[in-house]
């Protein structure tokens, strides 16, 4: 059975990402078809990229990088829960992605975003990044508007229709994560 990480892509105080990721996790567990785990970037305390060797070489010297690499390697796919800051993803998520290379390869990703425009611009940037890491991204995504899916821009109150989008994204993500297993296992 595929293992999917739901990565909380913000470490900001008062972040909305934790509530969004919990919503995704609860529905993913009910959806089934894979094992799901919440992975919170706050738990990894990654500094600004501090490895001297490029990630593609896999020569991780820092204990925090080695710990992060072990966690990312456990999964067959990822749901990136991302805010949109200035038309892109959070610096914390981009930094966490940049720490590693091979651990991401030949896996699949789906996206759940939130922001003034639903976070869609952040996802467009992430699609470019994950392509370079040999991650197959699924087309379907979930996009929450700060204006309509949050009360006072901070209390998560998602519209009901998002559940259908999440189901479609999870179906695609599980299928791709499973399909890529032979490539990963070569």
Buried (B, 14 or more C-beta within 10 A) or exposed (E): EBBBBBBBBBBEEEBBBBBBBBBBBEBBEEBEBBBBBBBBBBEBEBEEBEBEEEBEEEEBEBEBBEBBBEBBEEBBBBBBBBBBBEEBBBBBBBBBBBBBBBBBBBBBBBBBBBBEBBBBBBBBBBBEBBEEBBBBBBEBBBBBBBEEBBEEEEEBEBEEEBBEBBBBBBBBBBBBBBEBEEEEEE
